[in-house]
Amino acid sequence: MAKKSVPEDALTPVLRPVRAGNGFEEALEQILQLLRLGLVPAGERLPAERELAERMGISRVTLREVLKVLGEQGLVESRRGRYGGTFVLPRPGPGGPGSPVEDELRRRLAGVNLEDTLRFREVLEVGAAGLCAAHGLTDEGTARLRAALAATQDAPLTEYRRLDTLLHLTLAELSGSASLTAQYAAVRAGVNDLLDCIPLLVRNLEHSQQQHAALVEAVLEQDADGAREVMREHCEGTAALLRGFLA
């Protein structure tokens, strides 16, 4: 007999409507939390796609992209047929307790307060975006920012994170505050250590690129409120992924 899906009330503490703007990232975070908390044990079936999509307030297309990522990471498996659905798999051995991957992850997390790092990063990023937009950029600054954006848009996956970092560092430097730039460089180094522990997800990168373009446009139009809001949303998307995989 096929195993039943986990009762809805067991998932209520985690599953909730996501905020607009980061549907994929926040939905992934929530389902990763379900798995990491053991609310859906190995061998059990996740709720039906329709129920999951409705509870998180996302489209079934977005949900399927989330489940595809989880499948690629060896965390779930889709099965067809009368008793089909999406089933939770045992945690992969190579990344299990005592493995080199797990040991390295624990080493990196040991010296980091994840929530503090993510909040400090958001304060610095949002502040830098607002300053650049409010004060405007010189022609040279505009050219640098456009070039940094273009580099991320053409980047292969192996180079994306480095060029993404350079775009954000460029924005911090153009804010005109050397102290902010130095603090951001330090916190970004810590964030990159954590990002290196999670997979690069094409859907997330595409979304990030859309946010980067909107951010640069807001800065160049001197829309300080718009620039701050886009950057805040962008930081929240990255934070959702890190919490989902690492928290």
Short mmCIF file of the C-alpha atoms (twelve columns), coordinates in Angstrom:
data_MODEL
# 
_entry.id   MODEL 
# 
loop_
_atom_site.group_PDB 
_atom_site.id 
_atom_site.type_symbol 
_atom_site.label_atom_id 
_atom_site.label_alt_id 
_atom_site.label_comp_id 
_atom_site.label_asym_id 
_atom_site.label_seq_id 
_atom_site.Cartn_x 
_atom_site.Cartn_y 
_atom_site.Cartn_z 
_atom_site.pdbx_PDB_model_num 
ATOM 1   C CA . MET A 1   0.000  0.000  0.000   1 
ATOM 2   C CA . ALA A 2   1.293  3.456  -0.891  1 
ATOM 3   C CA . LYS A 3   2.276  5.705  1.963   1 
ATOM 4   C CA . LYS A 4   0.040  8.649  2.674   1 
ATOM 5   C CA . SER A 5   1.162  12.227 2.505   1 
ATOM 6   C CA . VAL A 6   1.881  14.025 5.758   1 
ATOM 7   C CA . PRO A 7   -1.216 15.607 7.390   1 
ATOM 8   C CA . GLU A 8   -1.678 19.281 6.617   1 
ATOM 9   C CA . ASP A 9   -1.573 20.402 10.257  1 
ATOM 10  C CA . ALA A 10  1.975  19.053 10.659  1 
ATOM 11  C CA . LEU A 11  3.165  21.442 7.948   1 
ATOM 12  C CA . THR A 12  1.347  24.567 9.123   1 
ATOM 13  C CA . PRO A 13  4.324  25.991 11.086  1 
ATOM 14  C CA . VAL A 14  6.417  26.148 7.900   1 
ATOM 15  C CA . LEU A 15  4.164  26.470 4.847   1 
ATOM 16  C CA . ARG A 16  2.757  29.972 4.384   1 
ATOM 17  C CA . PRO A 17  2.110  32.417 1.536   1 
ATOM 18  C CA . VAL A 18  5.358  33.799 0.153   1 
ATOM 19  C CA . ARG A 19  5.935  37.496 -0.353  1 
ATOM 20  C CA . ALA A 20  5.760  38.973 -3.808  1 
ATOM 21  C CA . GLY A 21  9.029  39.229 -5.674  1 
ATOM 22  C CA . ASN A 22  10.895 36.118 -4.515  1 
ATOM 23  C CA . GLY A 23  8.356  33.337 -5.008  1 
ATOM 24  C CA . PHE A 24  10.820 30.717 -6.233  1 
ATOM 25  C CA . GLU A 25  13.461 31.396 -3.574  1 
ATOM 26  C CA . GLU A 26  11.028 31.574 -0.658  1 
ATOM 27  C CA . ALA A 27  9.082  28.496 -1.770  1 
ATOM 28  C CA . LEU A 28  12.352 26.583 -2.038  1 
ATOM 29  C CA . GLU A 29  13.307 27.794 1.436   1 
ATOM 30  C CA . GLN A 30  10.038 26.551 2.921   1 
ATOM 31  C CA . ILE A 31  10.152 23.082 1.379   1 
ATOM 32  C CA . LEU A 32  13.818 22.705 2.327   1 
ATOM 33  C CA . GLN A 33  12.802 23.556 5.879   1 
ATOM 34  C CA . LEU A 34  10.134 20.843 5.785   1 
ATOM 35  C CA . LEU A 35  12.762 18.311 4.769   1 
ATOM 36  C CA . ARG A 36  15.492 19.483 7.133   1 
ATOM 37  C CA . LEU A 37  13.104 19.573 10.100  1 
ATOM 38  C CA . GLY A 38  11.945 16.055 9.277   1 
ATOM 39  C CA . LEU A 39  8.298  17.120 9.043   1 
ATOM 40  C CA . VAL A 40  8.056  14.940 5.941   1 
ATOM 41  C CA . PRO A 41  10.201 11.865 6.667   1 
ATOM 42  C CA . ALA A 42  12.133 9.909  4.058   1 
ATOM 43  C CA . GLY A 43  9.789  7.665  2.098   1 
ATOM 44  C CA . GLU A 44  6.728  9.835  2.730   1 
ATOM 45  C CA . ARG A 45  4.936  11.834 0.068   1 
ATOM 46  C CA . LEU A 46  4.724  15.597 -0.041  1 
ATOM 47  C CA . PRO A 47  1.227  17.109 -0.329  1 
ATOM 48  C CA . ALA A 48  -0.173 17.332 -3.844  1 
ATOM 49  C CA . GLU A 49  1.172  20.081 -6.103  1 
ATOM 50  C CA . ARG A 50  -2.136 21.935 -6.069  1 
ATOM 51  C CA . GLU A 51  -2.201 22.041 -2.261  1 
ATOM 52  C CA . LEU A 52  1.426  23.131 -1.957  1 
ATOM 53  C CA . ALA A 53  0.987  25.838 -4.584  1 
ATOM 54  C CA . GLU A 54  -2.176 27.164 -2.937  1 
ATOM 55  C CA . ARG A 55  -0.673 27.216 0.552   1 
ATOM 56  C CA . MET A 56  2.402  29.126 -0.576  1 
ATOM 57  C CA . GLY A 57  0.532  31.369 -3.023  1 
ATOM 58  C CA . ILE A 58  2.647  30.443 -6.050  1 
ATOM 59  C CA . SER A 59  1.890  29.039 -9.486  1 
ATOM 60  C CA . ARG A 60  2.223  25.327 -10.130 1 
ATOM 61  C CA . VAL A 61  4.860  26.183 -12.750 1 
ATOM 62  C CA . THR A 62  7.013  27.813 -10.061 1 
ATOM 63  C CA . LEU A 63  6.383  24.910 -7.690  1 
ATOM 64  C CA . ARG A 64  7.502  22.402 -10.318 1 
ATOM 65  C CA . GLU A 65  10.720 24.351 -10.789 1 
ATOM 66  C CA . VAL A 66  11.285 24.139 -7.022  1 
ATOM 67  C CA . LEU A 67  10.622 20.387 -7.021  1 
ATOM 68  C CA . LYS A 68  12.942 19.972 -10.004 1 
ATOM 69  C CA . VAL A 69  15.778 21.612 -8.059  1 
ATOM 70  C CA . LEU A 70  15.090 19.390 -5.056  1 
ATOM 71  C CA . GLY A 71  15.113 16.362 -7.333  1 
ATOM 72  C CA . GLU A 72  18.447 17.392 -8.850  1 
ATOM 73  C CA . GLN A 73  19.859 17.671 -5.320  1 
ATOM 74  C CA . GLY A 74  18.731 14.114 -4.553  1 
ATOM 75  C CA . LEU A 75  16.221 15.216 -1.912  1 
ATOM 76  C CA . VAL A 76  12.933 14.185 -3.555  1 
ATOM 77  C CA . GLU A 77  11.745 11.869 -6.309  1 
ATOM 78  C CA . SER A 78  8.710  12.172 -8.559  1 
ATOM 79  C CA . ARG A 79  6.787  8.949  -9.187  1 
ATOM 80  C CA . ARG A 80  4.027  8.386  -11.701 1 
ATOM 81  C CA . GLY A 81  0.954  6.245  -11.505 1 
ATOM 82  C CA . ARG A 82  -2.063 5.859  -9.263  1 
ATOM 83  C CA . TYR A 83  0.012  6.123  -6.099  1 
ATOM 84  C CA . GLY A 84  2.464  8.602  -7.540  1 
ATOM 85  C CA . GLY A 85  3.539  12.006 -6.313  1 
ATOM 86  C CA . THR A 86  6.672  13.591 -4.958  1 
ATOM 87  C CA . PHE A 87  8.418  11.469 -2.338  1 
ATOM 88  C CA . VAL A 88  11.157 12.437 0.099   1 
ATOM 89  C CA . LEU A 89  14.418 10.522 -0.338  1 
ATOM 90  C CA . PRO A 90  16.955 9.672  2.371   1 
ATOM 91  C CA . ARG A 91  19.638 12.320 2.765   1 
ATOM 92  C CA . PRO A 92  22.426 11.745 0.233   1 
ATOM 93  C CA . GLY A 93  25.407 9.885  1.668   1 
ATOM 94  C CA . PRO A 94  28.224 12.138 0.300   1 
ATOM 95  C CA . GLY A 95  26.840 15.134 2.160   1 
ATOM 96  C CA . GLY A 96  25.824 13.252 5.275   1 
ATOM 97  C CA . PRO A 97  27.187 13.592 8.808   1 
ATOM 98  C CA . GLY A 98  30.934 13.045 8.988   1 
ATOM 99  C CA . SER A 99  31.515 13.525 5.265   1 
ATOM 100 C CA . PRO A 100 34.093 16.044 3.972   1 
ATOM 101 C CA . VAL A 101 31.264 18.189 2.525   1 
ATOM 102 C CA . GLU A 102 29.379 18.231 5.810   1 
ATOM 103 C CA . ASP A 103 32.548 18.901 7.803   1 
ATOM 104 C CA . GLU A 104 33.479 21.859 5.602   1 
ATOM 105 C CA . LEU A 105 29.967 23.277 5.862   1 
ATOM 106 C CA . ARG A 106 30.032 23.028 9.634   1 
ATOM 107 C CA . ARG A 107 33.456 24.688 9.715   1 
ATOM 108 C CA . ARG A 108 32.226 27.646 7.675   1 
ATOM 109 C CA . LEU A 109 29.044 28.047 9.691   1 
ATOM 110 C CA . ALA A 110 30.796 27.735 13.055  1 
ATOM 111 C CA . GLY A 111 32.226 31.232 12.922  1 
ATOM 112 C CA . VAL A 112 29.214 32.905 11.328  1 
ATOM 113 C CA . ASN A 113 25.992 34.240 12.779  1 
ATOM 114 C CA . LEU A 114 23.870 33.701 9.683   1 
ATOM 115 C CA . GLU A 115 21.029 36.058 10.579  1 
ATOM 116 C CA . ASP A 116 23.384 38.814 11.700  1 
ATOM 117 C CA . THR A 117 25.406 38.506 8.495   1 
ATOM 118 C CA . LEU A 118 22.334 38.591 6.278   1 
ATOM 119 C CA . ARG A 119 20.819 41.603 8.059   1 
ATOM 120 C CA . PHE A 120 24.067 43.569 8.048   1 
ATOM 121 C CA . ARG A 121 24.501 42.819 4.357   1 
ATOM 122 C CA . GLU A 122 20.982 44.100 3.654   1 
ATOM 123 C CA . VAL A 123 21.598 47.331 5.577   1 
ATOM 124 C CA . LEU A 124 24.804 48.005 3.637   1 
ATOM 125 C CA . GLU A 125 23.411 47.050 0.219   1 
ATOM 126 C CA . VAL A 126 20.172 48.984 0.598   1 
ATOM 127 C CA . GLY A 127 22.079 51.988 1.923   1 
ATOM 128 C CA . ALA A 128 24.558 51.941 -0.952  1 
ATOM 129 C CA . ALA A 129 21.796 51.685 -3.558  1 
ATOM 130 C CA . GLY A 130 19.917 54.569 -1.974  1 
ATOM 131 C CA . LEU A 131 23.006 56.776 -1.788  1 
ATOM 132 C CA . CYS A 132 23.964 56.147 -5.414  1 
ATOM 133 C CA . ALA A 133 20.463 56.997 -6.612  1 
ATOM 134 C CA . ALA A 134 19.965 59.994 -4.328  1 
ATOM 135 C CA . HIS A 135 23.255 61.693 -5.187  1 
ATOM 136 C CA . GLY A 136 23.496 60.552 -8.802  1 
ATOM 137 C CA . LEU A 137 26.531 59.165 -10.612 1 
ATOM 138 C CA . THR A 138 29.140 60.826 -12.757 1 
ATOM 139 C CA . ASP A 139 29.471 59.754 -16.384 1 
ATOM 140 C CA . GLU A 140 32.405 57.577 -15.352 1 
ATOM 141 C CA . GLY A 141 30.398 56.022 -12.531 1 
ATOM 142 C CA . THR A 142 27.469 55.365 -14.860 1 
ATOM 143 C CA . ALA A 143 29.779 53.652 -17.350 1 
ATOM 144 C CA . ARG A 144 31.326 51.498 -14.611 1 
ATOM 145 C CA . LEU A 145 27.954 50.405 -13.301 1 
ATOM 146 C CA . ARG A 146 26.630 49.574 -16.762 1 
ATOM 147 C CA . ALA A 147 29.787 47.608 -17.578 1 
ATOM 148 C CA . ALA A 148 29.561 45.635 -14.335 1 
ATOM 149 C CA . LEU A 149 25.929 44.775 -15.077 1 
ATOM 150 C CA . ALA A 150 26.730 43.727 -18.647 1 
ATOM 151 C CA . ALA A 151 29.516 41.449 -17.397 1 
ATOM 152 C CA . THR A 152 27.082 39.515 -15.178 1 
ATOM 153 C CA . GLN A 153 24.590 39.163 -18.028 1 
ATOM 154 C CA . ASP A 154 27.154 37.487 -20.279 1 
ATOM 155 C CA . ALA A 155 28.845 35.451 -17.566 1 
ATOM 156 C CA . PRO A 156 29.148 31.645 -17.731 1 
ATOM 157 C CA . LEU A 157 27.997 29.838 -14.588 1 
ATOM 158 C CA . THR A 158 31.583 29.266 -13.466 1 
ATOM 159 C CA . GLU A 159 32.224 33.023 -13.440 1 
ATOM 160 C CA . TYR A 160 28.835 34.281 -12.328 1 
ATOM 161 C CA . ARG A 161 29.426 34.562 -8.600  1 
ATOM 162 C CA . ARG A 162 32.684 36.487 -9.025  1 
ATOM 163 C CA . LEU A 163 31.132 38.959 -11.473 1 
ATOM 164 C CA . ASP A 164 28.016 39.290 -9.339  1 
ATOM 165 C CA . THR A 165 30.267 40.214 -6.420  1 
ATOM 166 C CA . LEU A 166 32.044 42.824 -8.561  1 
ATOM 167 C CA . LEU A 167 28.727 44.402 -9.530  1 
ATOM 168 C CA . HIS A 168 27.713 44.770 -5.890  1 
ATOM 169 C CA . LEU A 169 31.156 46.022 -4.877  1 
ATOM 170 C CA . THR A 170 31.019 48.594 -7.675  1 
ATOM 171 C CA . LEU A 171 27.710 49.887 -6.362  1 
ATOM 172 C CA . ALA A 172 29.116 50.078 -2.830  1 
ATOM 173 C CA . GLU A 173 32.174 51.987 -4.048  1 
ATOM 174 C CA . LEU A 174 30.058 54.411 -6.094  1 
ATOM 175 C CA . SER A 175 28.078 55.278 -2.950  1 
ATOM 176 C CA . GLY A 176 30.951 57.591 -2.052  1 
ATOM 177 C CA . SER A 177 31.528 56.105 1.404   1 
ATOM 178 C CA . ALA A 178 34.883 54.377 1.859   1 
ATOM 179 C CA . SER A 179 33.756 53.002 5.231   1 
ATOM 180 C CA . LEU A 180 30.630 51.468 3.716   1 
ATOM 181 C CA . THR A 181 32.694 49.944 0.892   1 
ATOM 182 C CA . ALA A 182 35.177 48.379 3.326   1 
ATOM 183 C CA . GLN A 183 32.437 46.973 5.530   1 
ATOM 184 C CA . TYR A 184 30.569 45.612 2.533   1 
ATOM 185 C CA . ALA A 185 33.689 43.905 1.146   1 
ATOM 186 C CA . ALA A 186 34.164 42.148 4.482   1 
ATOM 187 C CA . VAL A 187 30.568 41.001 4.836   1 
ATOM 188 C CA . ARG A 188 30.365 39.928 1.201   1 
ATOM 189 C CA . ALA A 189 33.419 37.711 1.670   1 
ATOM 190 C CA . GLY A 190 31.539 35.926 4.444   1 
ATOM 191 C CA . VAL A 191 28.393 35.651 2.353   1 
ATOM 192 C CA . ASN A 192 30.370 34.177 -0.553  1 
ATOM 193 C CA . ASP A 193 31.826 31.518 1.760   1 
ATOM 194 C CA . LEU A 194 28.253 30.462 2.511   1 
ATOM 195 C CA . LEU A 195 27.045 30.770 -1.089  1 
ATOM 196 C CA . ASP A 196 29.826 28.385 -2.107  1 
ATOM 197 C CA . CYS A 197 28.103 25.740 0.045   1 
ATOM 198 C CA . ILE A 198 24.857 25.795 -1.940  1 
ATOM 199 C CA . PRO A 199 24.202 24.998 -5.610  1 
ATOM 200 C CA . LEU A 200 23.944 27.597 -8.357  1 
ATOM 201 C CA . LEU A 201 20.314 27.536 -9.467  1 
ATOM 202 C CA . VAL A 202 19.554 28.759 -12.984 1 
ATOM 203 C CA . ARG A 203 16.082 30.005 -12.045 1 
ATOM 204 C CA . ASN A 204 17.509 32.029 -9.185  1 
ATOM 205 C CA . LEU A 205 20.259 33.481 -11.388 1 
ATOM 206 C CA . GLU A 206 17.730 34.542 -14.020 1 
ATOM 207 C CA . HIS A 207 15.651 36.212 -11.310 1 
ATOM 208 C CA . SER A 208 18.735 37.912 -9.885  1 
ATOM 209 C CA . GLN A 209 19.590 39.271 -13.305 1 
ATOM 210 C CA . GLN A 210 16.136 40.810 -13.648 1 
ATOM 211 C CA . GLN A 211 16.573 42.438 -10.243 1 
ATOM 212 C CA . HIS A 212 20.074 43.670 -11.158 1 
ATOM 213 C CA . ALA A 213 18.721 45.332 -14.303 1 
ATOM 214 C CA . ALA A 214 15.859 46.961 -12.374 1 
ATOM 215 C CA . LEU A 215 18.295 48.119 -9.697  1 
ATOM 216 C CA . VAL A 216 20.699 49.754 -12.140 1 
ATOM 217 C CA . GLU A 217 17.805 51.426 -13.935 1 
ATOM 218 C CA . ALA A 218 16.473 52.859 -10.659 1 
ATOM 219 C CA . VAL A 219 19.925 54.119 -9.668  1 
ATOM 220 C CA . LEU A 220 20.514 55.797 -13.024 1 
ATOM 221 C CA . GLU A 221 17.060 57.375 -12.922 1 
ATOM 222 C CA . GLN A 222 17.907 58.683 -9.428  1 
ATOM 223 C CA . ASP A 223 14.905 56.864 -7.960  1 
ATOM 224 C CA . ALA A 224 16.264 56.360 -4.443  1 
ATOM 225 C CA . ASP A 225 13.131 54.724 -3.029  1 
ATOM 226 C CA . GLY A 226 12.888 52.375 -5.990  1 
ATOM 227 C CA . ALA A 227 16.579 51.447 -5.789  1 
ATOM 228 C CA . ARG A 228 16.334 50.698 -2.085  1 
ATOM 229 C CA . GLU A 229 13.232 48.555 -2.568  1 
ATOM 230 C CA . VAL A 230 14.710 46.523 -5.429  1 
ATOM 231 C CA . MET A 231 17.905 45.939 -3.447  1 
ATOM 232 C CA . ARG A 232 15.974 44.943 -0.332  1 
ATOM 233 C CA . GLU A 233 13.998 42.402 -2.350  1 
ATOM 234 C CA . HIS A 234 17.190 41.136 -3.973  1 
ATOM 235 C CA . CYS A 235 18.871 40.614 -0.588  1 
ATOM 236 C CA . GLU A 236 15.787 38.856 0.744   1 
ATOM 237 C CA . GLY A 237 15.902 36.393 -2.164  1 
ATOM 238 C CA . THR A 238 19.520 35.457 -1.422  1 
ATOM 239 C CA . ALA A 239 18.728 35.224 2.288   1 
ATOM 240 C CA . ALA A 240 15.839 32.847 1.603   1 
ATOM 241 C CA . LEU A 241 18.121 30.479 -0.311  1 
ATOM 242 C CA . LEU A 242 20.812 30.529 2.368   1 
ATOM 243 C CA . ARG A 243 18.310 29.952 5.165   1 
ATOM 244 C CA . GLY A 244 16.710 27.115 3.248   1 
ATOM 245 C CA . PHE A 245 19.960 25.264 2.588   1 
ATOM 246 C CA . LEU A 246 21.974 26.212 5.664   1 
ATOM 247 C CA . ALA A 247 19.889 27.527 8.566   1 
# 
